[in-house]
Amino acid sequence: MRNERGWFAWSEALEQAPQPILALDRDLRIIAENTMARQLIGQNIGRHCAEALGRSPGFGRQGGDGELELRSPGTKGNGRRFHIRQRLLNRRDGARWMITLEEVSSRKKVEPDELVILSHELLSPLGTLKSYATVLQEMQGRISDEQERQYLLAIERLCSRLTRLVGNVIESWRLEKGGFDLVLRSVSLPSLVRSVALELQEEAPDHCIRVKVPRTMPRLSLDETRMRLLLVNLIGNALKYSPQGGTIEIVAEYVRSEDELQAVRAAFDQHPVPEYSSADPGLVVVRRAGGVEGEKITDRPERRATVLVDADELIISEFAYGSGERGATPHVHHEHADAFLVVEGEFTFTLRDGPLAIPAGTLLLIPPDVVHGFDNDSPANARCFNFHAPSLGFGDYLRGRNPDFDQHDPPADGGADPASAIAVRLG
């Protein structure tokens, strides 16, 4: 009777266990199983454990004995992975071995050390942020406007740092989940590097960040958001581990192999002058500007728009605006460049970082993805030539026949760095 009561109590304990458990006799046949085990592999009393599990666990030592993949009865597809844990029993009731199946988590567990580091990284700026906010609250009306501005700038920098830290955590989680999607677009790496360096320089005024990246580097197809995050982490670590007042130098260059250079030279579209060519300066389109020739799109005293050249590779238009005339609201082109040669007066261009006045004799080249708009805010008339290369149907857009032209509202992230725009005085 004592053995029966002991077996009953032991069986009840098995039923309460949260993991699947099997009890085996000396011949490795299953003599007991709990509900979790039956739900996972079905009822197997009397069967050899190798038949039930699909493999022999092996009983050479205590502890773990590898992993196996199991599917619940009646299911298809990939199964769940389990660690096999074994324990020697040698009970008088015949139970010699106990097998426990512990499911392998599909997600990497955060180690305690990683949690400590993450907590420190988050709490450090939060504590400083709270200190600045407390000073502003308690000293309101007793500090100068300049001090208040400095405190607010410090708070803004700390918030940016916290945003990046949280972004890093989210990206790490996505990477572990396998949901890491790339959004590729044409990006100017020199502009991106300078933008990140300027942002971090404001947050680390005691350091000096120098950027040596040639503007002539070709545009790259990459995920701008994640590339920015990579640069922030890279430069941020350099700032963190460099001595106070140290200099961080960022150098990038584009290196072509000799084979690439030969291929570029061979493919370059430059040929001898054909016999039928002419050097007649009358063919230069600028000579025929001023509204005298070309297709007039708009022709009012205060506003004139004329298409001078309309080809697939290039469209040249002339815009003449009276004082106070509104031009184009801020927009962005993804697939082509936009340029303006101001020849009379002054135009005001609206960029992401604010307005920029462009006087006569200045050429402004705006690369793809840079948000821009323009107006005549000056007290006098203004005139410019506008270039789109390639044209992508801009002429039909002016004529009202191309609603799908490559012109879009400013993106939520503000678009590419306006520092990539080129302004040149030609006079």
MARNU-810296 format. One line per 10 residues: number of its first residue (from 0); their letters; for each residue x, y, z of C-alpha. Coordinates in pm, 1 decimal, decimal comma. Example, Ala and Ser with C-alpha at 12.3 -4.5 7.8 and 13.67 -1.06 7.14 Angstrom:
# MARNU-810296
0> as> 1230,0/-450,0/780,0 ~ 1367,0/-106,0/714,0
END
This chain:
# MARNU-810296
0> mrnergwfaw> 0,0/0,0/0,0 ~ 287,6/236,5/77,3 ~ 432,0/191,9/-273,2 ~ 92,7/253,7/-435,7 ~ 46,1/575,3/-235,8 ~ 399,9/683,9/-331,0 ~ 338,4/615,5/-700,6 ~ 10,4/807,8/-687,1 ~ 175,4/1109,3/-523,4 ~ 460,1/1101,8/-773,5
10> sealeqapqp> 215,1/1079,5/-1066,8 ~ 25,1/1379,9/-929,0 ~ 350,3/1575,9/-912,3 ~ 419,9/1490,6/-1277,4 ~ 76,6/1622,9/-1376,7 ~ 146,8/1957,4/-1208,1 ~ 474,4/2008,9/-1394,5 ~ 472,1/2284,2/-1661,6 ~ 695,9/2086,7/-1903,8 ~ 633,8/1756,5/-2085,5
20> ilaldrdlri> 775,6/1470,3/-1868,8 ~ 818,3/1100,0/-1939,4 ~ 916,2/824,9/-1690,8 ~ 1105,8/523,7/-1835,1 ~ 1181,4/178,0/-1703,8 ~ 1513,4/-8,5/-1737,0 ~ 1426,4/-106,1/-2096,6 ~ 1359,5/261,2/-2179,5 ~ 987,3/202,3/-2220,4 ~ 747,9/474,6/-2109,7
30> iaentmarql> 569,5/383,8/-1785,5 ~ 434,1/730,8/-1698,8 ~ 363,1/1059,4/-1879,4 ~ 194,2/1383,6/-1787,8 ~ -75,2/1575,8/-1978,7 ~ 179,9/1815,1/-2133,9 ~ 364,3/1516,8/-2284,1 ~ 43,0/1361,4/-2419,8 ~ -54,9/1692,1/-2582,7 ~ 285,4/1712,3/-2748,1
40> igqnigrhca> 349,0/1355,1/-2872,3 ~ 31,3/1165,1/-2792,7 ~ -25,2/876,3/-2550,0 ~ 276,6/645,3/-2545,1 ~ 254,1/425,1/-2235,5 ~ 438,5/100,1/-2304,2 ~ 623,1/228,5/-2612,5 ~ 998,7/261,7/-2634,4 ~ 1105,5/625,2/-2588,6 ~ 1293,4/620,4/-2921,8
50> ealgrspgfg> 962,4/546,2/-3100,0 ~ 778,8/821,8/-2916,1 ~ 1047,7/1086,8/-2962,2 ~ 1172,7/981,9/-3303,6 ~ 1527,0/937,4/-3171,8 ~ 1713,0/777,8/-2883,4 ~ 1815,3/1041,1/-2627,6 ~ 2111,8/839,7/-2506,5 ~ 2166,5/802,8/-2134,3 ~ 2539,6/827,4/-2087,0
60> rqggdgelel> 2537,0/1119,7/-1842,8 ~ 2318,7/1350,7/-1640,6 ~ 2204,3/1686,7/-1778,1 ~ 2126,4/1796,9/-2129,6 ~ 2150,9/1562,9/-2424,7 ~ 2104,1/1783,3/-2731,6 ~ 1787,7/1905,0/-2901,4 ~ 1509,2/1752,9/-3106,2 ~ 1217,0/1880,2/-3311,0 ~ 866,0/1759,5/-3230,1
70> rspgtkgngr> 521,4/1816,2/-3380,0 ~ 194,9/1774,2/-3196,8 ~ -18,5/1483,4/-3322,4 ~ -215,0/1571,7/-3637,7 ~ -12,5/1885,8/-3718,5 ~ 198,2/1964,8/-4024,9 ~ 487,6/2195,3/-4099,6 ~ 780,9/2286,0/-3883,1 ~ 776,3/2157,3/-3529,7 ~ 888,9/2304,8/-3200,9
80> rfhirqrlln> 1242,9/2253,5/-3076,0 ~ 1313,4/2111,1/-2731,7 ~ 1610,2/2050,0/-2505,8 ~ 1619,2/1694,7/-2367,3 ~ 1685,8/1687,1/-1993,5 ~ 1740,6/1347,7/-1827,0 ~ 1758,5/1240,0/-1466,0 ~ 1847,0/899,6/-1317,8 ~ 1575,0/779,2/-1072,1 ~ 1620,3/407,9/-985,0
90> rrdgarwmit> 1286,5/407,6/-801,0 ~ 1162,5/87,0/-642,4 ~ 843,8/107,8/-849,7 ~ 1046,4/49,4/-1167,5 ~ 1097,3/406,5/-1285,9 ~ 1463,2/434,2/-1379,1 ~ 1483,8/750,8/-1591,4 ~ 1289,5/1078,6/-1608,8 ~ 1291,9/1275,2/-1934,7 ~ 1198,0/1644,6/-1928,9
100> leevssrkkv> 1147,7/1838,7/-2253,9 ~ 1226,4/2211,0/-2228,2 ~ 1121,4/2420,1/-2529,7 ~ 1391,9/2628,2/-2693,4 ~ 1279,9/2991,7/-2713,2 ~ 1277,7/3130,9/-3068,1 ~ 1400,1/3460,8/-2934,2 ~ 1737,4/3530,4/-2785,6 ~ 1712,1/3605,4/-2416,1 ~ 1862,0/3930,2/-2297,2
110> epdelvilsh> 2148,7/3851,2/-2065,2 ~ 2155,4/4026,5/-1724,4 ~ 2474,5/4214,6/-1818,0 ~ 2307,3/4347,0/-2132,3 ~ 2010,8/4468,1/-1925,7 ~ 2242,1/4648,7/-1685,9 ~ 2423,3/4823,0/-1971,9 ~ 2096,5/4916,8/-2142,9 ~ 1949,4/5049,7/-1817,5 ~ 2260,9/5259,4/-1756,2
120> ellsplgtlk> 2255,2/5398,4/-2111,2 ~ 1891,4/5503,1/-2070,4 ~ 1904,6/5625,5/-1711,3 ~ 2214,2/5841,7/-1756,5 ~ 2058,1/6090,7/-2002,3 ~ 1722,8/6070,0/-1822,5 ~ 1885,9/6180,6/-1495,9 ~ 2060,0/6472,5/-1664,7 ~ 1740,7/6562,0/-1848,6 ~ 1550,8/6573,2/-1521,2
130> syatvlqemq> 1819,0/6796,8/-1367,5 ~ 1794,6/7049,9/-1651,1 ~ 1414,5/7048,4/-1632,8 ~ 1424,8/7099,2/-1254,0 ~ 1661,1/7396,6/-1286,7 ~ 1440,0/7556,4/-1550,1 ~ 1133,8/7510,5/-1330,3 ~ 1289,6/7632,0/-1005,6 ~ 1491,3/7917,9/-1158,6 ~ 1217,2/8047,8/-1385,9
140> grisdeqerq> 1249,8/8425,0/-1411,9 ~ 1590,2/8427,6/-1237,0 ~ 1815,8/8309,5/-1521,8 ~ 1907,8/8495,5/-1836,9 ~ 1758,1/8421,8/-2175,3 ~ 2095,4/8288,1/-2291,2 ~ 2117,7/8044,7/-1998,3 ~ 1764,6/7928,4/-2063,1 ~ 1848,6/7877,5/-2430,0 ~ 2153,8/7669,5/-2337,1
150> yllaierlcs> 1948,1/7451,4/-2102,5 ~ 1685,1/7397,2/-2372,9 ~ 1953,3/7304,9/-2626,4 ~ 2097,8/7056,0/-2376,8 ~ 1752,0/6903,6/-2326,4 ~ 1708,3/6876,7/-2703,4 ~ 2043,8/6698,6/-2736,9 ~ 1955,0/6453,7/-2459,3 ~ 1619,0/6379,0/-2620,5 ~ 1798,4/6307,1/-2949,6
160> rltrlvgnvi> 2031,1/6068,4/-2768,2 ~ 1740,5/5887,6/-2602,9 ~ 1563,8/5861,1/-2937,6 ~ 1871,2/5696,8/-3087,1 ~ 1906,8/5455,7/-2794,4 ~ 1544,0/5345,8/-2823,4 ~ 1590,1/5316,1/-3200,5 ~ 1887,9/5087,0/-3146,2 ~ 1681,9/4864,5/-2916,4 ~ 1398,5/4845,4/-3171,0
170> eswrlekggf> 1638,1/4766,3/-3455,5 ~ 1804,4/4491,6/-3248,9 ~ 1464,9/4341,9/-3172,3 ~ 1366,7/4350,6/-3540,9 ~ 1695,8/4187,0/-3637,2 ~ 1639,7/3901,0/-3392,2 ~ 1280,8/3860,6/-3515,5 ~ 1400,2/3835,3/-3875,4 ~ 1189,7/4134,6/-3983,5 ~ 1474,0/4354,2/-4102,2
180> dlvlrsvslp> 1350,9/4522,3/-4422,7 ~ 1567,0/4759,7/-4627,5 ~ 1420,1/5061,7/-4806,6 ~ 1674,9/5135,3/-5078,5 ~ 1700,5/5476,1/-5241,2 ~ 1963,1/5690,6/-5411,1 ~ 2158,5/5868,1/-5136,2 ~ 2451,3/6110,2/-5132,4 ~ 2688,6/5958,0/-4877,0 ~ 2898,3/6277,9/-4835,1
190> slvrsvalel> 2583,8/6475,9/-4750,5 ~ 2464,4/6209,0/-4509,0 ~ 2801,9/6191,6/-4330,2 ~ 2819,3/6571,2/-4295,7 ~ 2463,0/6585,2/-4165,2 ~ 2531,5/6323,9/-3893,6 ~ 2863,8/6484,5/-3801,8 ~ 2697,9/6826,3/-3763,0 ~ 2422,5/6676,4/-3546,0 ~ 2669,6/6499,5/-3315,2
200> qeeapdhcir> 2905,1/6798,2/-3304,4 ~ 2624,6/7001,8/-3147,4 ~ 2583,2/6731,2/-2884,3 ~ 2958,3/6711,1/-2812,0 ~ 3090,1/7069,2/-2816,6 ~ 3406,1/6965,0/-2628,3 ~ 3516,8/6744,9/-2917,9 ~ 3613,5/6834,2/-3272,1 ~ 3463,8/6630,9/-3557,3 ~ 3636,5/6665,9/-3892,9
210> vkvprtmprl> 3487,6/6529,3/-4213,8 ~ 3703,2/6448,6/-4513,6 ~ 3459,4/6312,7/-4770,3 ~ 3481,1/6427,0/-5134,1 ~ 3158,6/6569,2/-5277,2 ~ 3235,0/6394,2/-5606,2 ~ 3154,7/6048,6/-5471,8 ~ 2877,4/5876,1/-5673,9 ~ 2534,1/5840,8/-5519,3 ~ 2475,4/5503,2/-5356,0
220> sldetrmrll> 2170,5/5281,1/-5334,8 ~ 2117,4/5219,4/-4962,3 ~ 1871,4/5246,3/-4674,0 ~ 1924,1/5605,8/-4559,3 ~ 1757,6/5558,2/-4219,0 ~ 1971,2/5258,3/-4122,3 ~ 2285,7/5407,1/-4273,5 ~ 2227,7/5717,6/-4061,0 ~ 2183,5/5494,8/-3754,2 ~ 2507,9/5312,7/-3836,9
230> lvnlignalk> 2698,0/5642,1/-3870,6 ~ 2548,0/5778,0/-3547,9 ~ 2656,0/5468,2/-3357,1 ~ 3001,3/5463,2/-3517,3 ~ 3077,6/5831,1/-3453,4 ~ 2901,8/5821,7/-3116,0 ~ 3126,8/5540,4/-2996,0 ~ 3431,7/5732,6/-3113,5 ~ 3315,3/6033,6/-2911,4 ~ 3242,7/5819,3/-2607,1
240> yspqggtiei> 3584,0/5655,1/-2594,8 ~ 3804,3/5945,6/-2706,2 ~ 3969,2/6180,1/-2453,0 ~ 3794,8/6503,0/-2359,8 ~ 3867,2/6764,9/-2623,2 ~ 3988,4/6503,3/-2871,5 ~ 3942,7/6513,8/-3247,6 ~ 3734,3/6263,6/-3441,9 ~ 3824,9/6241,8/-3810,4 ~ 3585,8/6082,3/-4059,4
250> vaeyvrsede> 3747,1/5989,2/-4390,6 ~ 3578,3/5826,1/-4688,9 ~ 3686,7/5778,8/-5045,4 ~ 3562,3/5599,6/-5352,3 ~ 3828,4/5378,3/-5509,2 ~ 3788,6/5226,6/-5854,8 ~ 3989,9/4928,8/-5969,5 ~ 4193,1/4959,7/-6288,7 ~ 3938,1/4739,8/-6467,6 ~ 3656,3/4973,3/-6363,2
260> lqavraafdq> 3851,9/5276,9/-6482,9 ~ 3914,7/5117,6/-6821,5 ~ 3546,0/5028,3/-6852,2 ~ 3444,6/5385,4/-6767,4 ~ 3687,6/5528,1/-7022,9 ~ 3563,6/5288,4/-7290,9 ~ 3196,9/5368,0/-7222,0 ~ 3235,5/5746,8/-7197,1 ~ 3013,4/5906,7/-7460,5 ~ 3258,4/6149,2/-7624,3
270> hpvpeyssad> 3324,0/6148,4/-7997,4 ~ 3503,0/6360,9/-8263,7 ~ 3307,9/6654,5/-8406,4 ~ 3104,2/6541,5/-8711,3 ~ 3144,7/6723,2/-9041,7 ~ 2788,6/6853,4/-9039,8 ~ 2822,8/7027,3/-8700,1 ~ 2802,7/7404,0/-8671,4 ~ 2958,2/7654,6/-8435,2 ~ 2689,0/7914,6/-8505,3
280> pglvvvrrag> 2641,2/8097,4/-8171,9 ~ 2282,6/8159,9/-8274,8 ~ 2212,5/7799,4/-8185,0 ~ 2283,4/7865,7/-7820,7 ~ 1939,8/7865,3/-7659,7 ~ 2018,3/8134,2/-7399,7 ~ 2072,8/8379,4/-7686,1 ~ 1709,2/8329,9/-7784,1 ~ 1563,4/8381,5/-7437,1 ~ 1378,5/8676,6/-7288,7
290> gvegekitdr> 1036,2/8558,8/-7396,3 ~ 1102,7/8635,5/-7764,4 ~ 1099,9/8271,7/-7875,7 ~ 986,7/7944,7/-7729,6 ~ 652,6/7799,9/-7619,8 ~ 473,1/8035,7/-7383,1 ~ 300,5/7844,4/-7104,2 ~ 203,0/8148,6/-6898,5 ~ 217,7/8505,6/-7032,6 ~ 97,0/8775,5/-6797,1
300> perratvlvd> 264,2/9106,1/-6706,0 ~ 350,6/8981,2/-6356,4 ~ 434,1/8622,4/-6451,1 ~ 581,4/8451,9/-6756,9 ~ 680,5/8087,5/-6815,3 ~ 835,9/7981,2/-7145,5 ~ 963,5/7640,2/-7256,2 ~ 1280,7/7688,5/-7462,2 ~ 1409,3/7332,9/-7507,7 ~ 1205,7/7017,5/-7450,7
310> adeliisefa> 1401,8/6694,0/-7501,6 ~ 1416,4/6365,7/-7312,9 ~ 1763,6/6441,0/-7175,7 ~ 1699,8/6804,8/-7080,1 ~ 1428,9/7068,0/-7059,4 ~ 1511,1/7439,2/-7028,8 ~ 1245,9/7686,3/-6924,2 ~ 1251,3/8057,7/-6853,7 ~ 1060,1/8198,2/-6556,2 ~ 1002,4/8572,9/-6508,3
320> ygsgergatp> 820,8/8675,7/-6187,4 ~ 711,6/9017,1/-6066,7 ~ 774,1/9132,5/-5711,3 ~ 590,4/8918,3/-5455,9 ~ 495,2/8647,1/-5706,2 ~ 473,4/8295,2/-5562,3 ~ 659,9/8021,8/-5748,1 ~ 659,8/7655,4/-5646,3 ~ 571,0/7535,7/-5297,1 ~ 829,6/7305,6/-5130,3
330> hvhhehadaf> 854,7/6973,7/-5314,2 ~ 1107,2/6704,1/-5399,9 ~ 1221,8/6514,5/-5709,5 ~ 1335,7/6154,7/-5660,8 ~ 1466,3/6066,2/-6006,6 ~ 1629,0/6379,8/-6148,7 ~ 1815,5/6700,8/-6068,5 ~ 1669,0/7053,0/-6081,5 ~ 1877,3/7365,2/-6147,9 ~ 1820,0/7741,6/-6164,3
340> lvvegeftft> 2037,9/8009,0/-6325,9 ~ 1923,0/8347,3/-6196,2 ~ 1992,9/8618,6/-6454,5 ~ 1791,5/8912,9/-6318,2 ~ 1686,9/9018,7/-5969,2 ~ 1678,2/8771,2/-5681,9 ~ 1479,9/8455,4/-5601,4 ~ 1425,4/8316,7/-5251,8 ~ 1455,2/7937,4/-5233,6 ~ 1290,8/7750,4/-4946,0
350> lrdgplaipa> 1507,1/7459,3/-4826,8 ~ 1472,9/7222,5/-4532,4 ~ 1694,2/7438,9/-4311,9 ~ 1531,4/7769,9/-4406,9 ~ 1519,6/8031,6/-4687,9 ~ 1816,5/8101,8/-4915,3 ~ 1838,0/8419,1/-5129,8 ~ 1993,4/8356,6/-5474,8 ~ 2091,8/8675,2/-5661,8 ~ 2151,4/8729,0/-6033,7
360> gtlllippdv> 2463,5/8556,7/-6168,6 ~ 2417,7/8247,2/-5948,2 ~ 2360,5/7886,8/-6055,6 ~ 2184,1/7665,3/-5800,9 ~ 2189,8/7287,8/-5859,8 ~ 1948,0/7083,7/-5648,6 ~ 2017,0/6705,4/-5641,6 ~ 1741,6/6442,7/-5615,3 ~ 1558,4/6411,0/-5281,8 ~ 1643,0/6765,7/-5165,5
370> vhgfdndspa> 1326,6/6955,4/-5069,0 ~ 1299,7/7298,1/-5233,3 ~ 1058,2/7567,8/-5342,0 ~ 1103,1/7921,6/-5472,9 ~ 935,5/8264,9/-5478,4 ~ 1019,3/8623,0/-5567,1 ~ 1025,1/8793,2/-5226,9 ~ 1234,5/9084,0/-5355,4 ~ 1095,3/9433,1/-5434,8 ~ 1197,2/9399,7/-5802,1
380> narcfnfhap> 1130,7/9167,6/-6096,6 ~ 1331,6/8844,9/-6117,2 ~ 1413,0/8611,6/-6405,6 ~ 1583,6/8272,7/-6423,1 ~ 1644,4/7973,6/-6645,7 ~ 1526,5/7640,8/-6507,1 ~ 1685,2/7306,6/-6604,1 ~ 1550,3/6953,7/-6541,6 ~ 1787,3/6668,8/-6635,3 ~ 1652,4/6435,3/-6752,5
390> slgfgdylrg> 1326,3/6611,2/-6832,8 ~ 1094,0/6319,1/-6736,8 ~ 802,0/6501,1/-6899,6 ~ 833,4/6833,0/-6713,0 ~ 715,6/7016,4/-7026,1 ~ 387,5/6825,7/-7027,3 ~ 361,5/6883,8/-6650,9 ~ 374,0/7260,9/-6717,3 ~ 113,5/7212,6/-6987,9 ~ -111,7/7028,6/-6741,7
400> rnpdfdqhdp> -82,5/6693,3/-6919,6 ~ 150,6/6492,5/-6692,4 ~ 9,7/6446,7/-6338,2 ~ 259,7/6163,1/-6274,7 ~ 565,6/6386,0/-6316,7 ~ 849,0/6323,1/-6068,5 ~ 740,7/6594,3/-5823,7 ~ 628,1/6497,8/-5474,4 ~ 537,9/6644,7/-5137,8 ~ 825,1/6677,3/-4887,8
410> padggadpas> 885,0/6342,9/-4708,8 ~ 826,6/6310,7/-4336,4 ~ 1200,7/6282,6/-4267,4 ~ 1272,2/6615,9/-4437,5 ~ 1443,1/6464,4/-4740,9 ~ 1812,8/6465,5/-4822,5 ~ 2053,4/6709,7/-4663,7 ~ 2028,5/7048,0/-4843,9 ~ 2403,9/7082,5/-4797,4 ~ 2433,9/6860,1/-5105,7
420> aiavrlg> 2292,7/7145,3/-5319,0 ~ 2554,5/7340,9/-5514,9 ~ 2542,3/7720,7/-5550,6 ~ 2799,4/7884,2/-5779,7 ~ 2846,1/8255,5/-5859,6 ~ 2917,2/8283,5/-6231,8 ~ 2964,9/8657,6/-6254,2
END
